[in-house]
Amino acid sequence: MDDLNILVDNNGDPWRIDNGGALSYRAMGEKKQSGEWSEFVSEINTMNDRTFNEHTGRVFENISRQEMQEQVKEIRDKAETCIYPHLKNAHDIQTLKDRLLYLEQVFGRAETVTDHSAAISELMDMGFNYDLVCEALSLANGDVQSALNMLLN
């Protein structure tokens, strides 16, 4: 296996060598800027798309939305006892709670996300709220430019 951040030893065992950033910190320890660590999880629409990122797409392309939904539920169910007690920063705790809630909302609208995932991601990367993006795309029949015009007006 030849992939970023993963080495394979002589026995064929994979070793992750860079887990990246965590919560409000970048991989090298620098604090993320405002807006870089927020309740919006745009990666949910791009993580399994090889055209967006070849490496993550290859890793996640076979994970179904149902599996993602189940994983979000499992994390949310265990967060109070297994995650939050280990976080020192109240902002990180609240942001993580908001991100889990956001993901639950995304999966509640799975048909919208599936039909317009690239457009949703594109508009959210511009800083627009998920609910407003979904509404604008719905009114614009999936046309990104028309949805953008609605969001700007």
Secondary structure, 3 states (H helix, E strand, C coil): CCECCEEECCCCCEEECCCCCECCECCCCCECCCCCCCCCCHHHHCCCCCCCCHHHHHHHCCCCHHHHHHHHHHHHHHHHHHCHHHCCCHHHHHHHHHHHHHHHHHHHCHHHHHHHHHHHHHHHHCCCCHHHHHHHHHHCCCCHHHHHHHHHC
